[in-house]
Amino acid sequence: MLVGYFPISRESAYLPQILKSFGINVAIAEFPTQPRQFEAMEFIWEGIDRTQVLLGTYLPVRDGSPLEAIRELSGPYSATGHLLALSTWDASEPEAATQRLLKDLPAVQVKTHDSVFHSNLSAYAKALETYAMGHSLPIMRSTEAVGWQNKAEQALTWELEPLLAWADALEPQEDDYHIRQPQLIVQRLWKTFLENQEQTFLEKAGEELEALGWRALLDISKRVNTSLLPEIGPLILVVYNPTDQPITEAVQVGDQSFTAIDVPPFGIKAQTISSEQYHETMAYEELLTDNLLAVLTDIHDGPLPLSASIVTASSADFRISAIKLPEDSDRDGMIVRGYNPNREDKMVTLVPWRAFKTVEVVTMDEAPTGGNLAVEVDGEVQFRATPHTILTLWFHD
């Protein structure tokens, strides 16, 4: 039996549809002690597109917490009569310590008058599925995508993946810095992220993530036609906006401060550092920003305008949730994913930074559906976005 297991709580409005697309009908996540949306431990979890899966919860056994205390905490909230307590098994501990919990089970059974036994996720999921066939469960609705609480997830999703997709679609140059076809590296970073808490991930992979993004942005900046700037200076500042809203923000370059104005969503903008502000060591000094990413470049020609977005949506009625490379490194182009959060259909126009020959409609796991969108001369595509449905498009040549 396939089970979706979330050792770290990540309530995303997209997950029910993702789980269903892999044939997974039951998910298990840690029981939230505070705050509680429902006085329950088992739910029907409804995602942003109204896809539903069963959701069971478990209680972690931490720091020698007695099982009877866990039973007292969670028992009143269980409709099925099944409680799942997960204990961490540390291979570095003596064997006697790992066996102690199993030996305590008979005593706990006597105290609680329950059937207490060693089990697994699949058995619990099967019991939940059987119960749900004849009983109703509360519906937990995730009607909005969760706001960015996790800096590591934000950096992967909006600072790294779009920049890599953009840089990889540019014509190669001999002096390129970024790694082409970096899918395996990105997949490894996502795996590390999912296996660790935010701070641990940043300690393990933060420097690598920043370096990959910086190299991609530097190569993108070398394709910006900075010769079009009205004022020519010794250095050019190029910034990238990893959000879905225009940003105006100060960028600190050494002891000098520059204001980047109206940097487009998921886009770049170039501006001159004048001779008056320039000094010889500036190119080697740290660039500090709050939200933007920034690099320095020089005057040159290039195919990119002074300000551009990797892709723009005609309306906020269609929310872009991912811009990335295809998972298969043999595929070129980029994947754009988004959804319509409204209750009615919306006509949407997407305009990529350049025209791609083909725009395919694919599944969440990027398998072809057989559907293609008509591509206009400038590369834009139009489509009808139905309510609460996640749409995945593959732009490629």
PEHUWO-V726397 format. One record per run of one state. SS is the DSSP state (A for helix, B for strand, O for the rest). FROM is the first residue (numbers start at 1). TO is the last residue. Records with the same first field share a line. If there is no record, write none. Layout:
SS: FROM-TO ; FROM-TO
This chain:
O: 1-3 ; 7-14 ; 22-25 ; 31-41 ; 47-51 ; 62-66 ; 78-84 ; 88-94 ; 113-120 ; 135-137 ; 142-150 ; 169-182 ; 196-197 ; 222-223 ; 225-225 ; 229-234 ; 242-246 ; 254-255 ; 264-266 ; 274-281 ; 285-286 ; 289-292 ; 298-303 ; 305-306 ; 310-310 ; 314-318 ; 325-333 ; 341-345 ; 353-357 ; 363-367 ; 374-380 ; 386-386 ; 388-389 ; 397-397
B: 4-6 ; 26-30 ; 42-46 ; 52-61 ; 85-87 ; 138-141 ; 224-224 ; 235-241 ; 247-253 ; 256-263 ; 267-273 ; 287-288 ; 293-297 ; 304-304 ; 307-309 ; 311-313 ; 319-324 ; 334-340 ; 346-352 ; 358-362 ; 368-373 ; 381-385 ; 387-387 ; 390-396
A: 15-21 ; 67-77 ; 95-112 ; 121-134 ; 151-168 ; 183-195 ; 198-221 ; 226-228 ; 282-284
